[in-house]
Amino acid sequence: MRGLAVWPNGLFQLGEALLVFVVGVVVGVEMERRRP
């Protein structure tokens, strides 16, 4: 975890937001595909 502490806080928050966005899109697409 030492490496993460060196990162600028803004960059870490941006990466976390991007990850949440991508997961949300994937879940949304999967739900659309399962819809009859």
N, C-alpha and C positions, 0 to 999 in steps of 0.2 A: 504493500500500500504506500510505501515511501515514494514511489515514482508519481503516483497520482497527486500527492501533496505539492509537488513541484509545479504542476500545471497551473496556469492562470485559472482562477475560479470561474470566470465568464466562459472560458472554453469548455470547462467540465460541465457547466449548466447547459450550454448549447448542445453538447453531445448527448446529455441525458434527455433533453427535450426532443432531439432528433430521433432517439431510440423510441421514446414513447409515441411519437408521431408515426413512425414506421410500423410499430406493433399495432397501433390503432387501425392503420390502413389495411394491414394483413387480416386482422380480425374482421373488419368490415367486409372485405372481399370474400372471405370464407363464409360469412353469414349470408351474403348475397348468393353464392354458389349453392348453398344448401337449401335455399328457399325453393319450394316446389314450383 
